[in-house]
Amino acid sequence: MSDTAFTVILLLLSLALIGILLLQVRGNAGQVFGQAESTFRSRRGVERLLFRATIVIATIFVVVAIVNVRLSN
């Protein structure tokens, strides 16, 4: 793959990651500035999906970035 293809892939992954993070922050509007929750609560439904998608996209982003650096040398 060319450097341009890796750049486009990294750009799309970063935009997806930013979008998912913004959706998570919007769901926790009262906790944006770090207020702690007083009770434990598990993630359910869409919140769980966004959490797992964040992990998957961040992992793919890191792997693609490492492969890009390895192949560019």
Steps between C-alpha positions, in 0.01 A plus 500: 500500500615851438556769758194683371279198567629472858444873550139472379436195719647673806296811429175302473577302816581817692175665390303189600674494838431869562134451405456204734670685785276801449192276509618355831559844650157618385343208687678601822440874485507543877837330528692690233715683753589198707230474763506153649200274499367414842375155397640219288318444174566256219500589133197378307370520146636779286740614773667157501514498119668843493747393769601186311512683167737753657735224609489327161553816294780623728674163470467499121628859490812410699568189288462693173726776630770249597475321165523836323820588685651155439427504127611861444863421599 
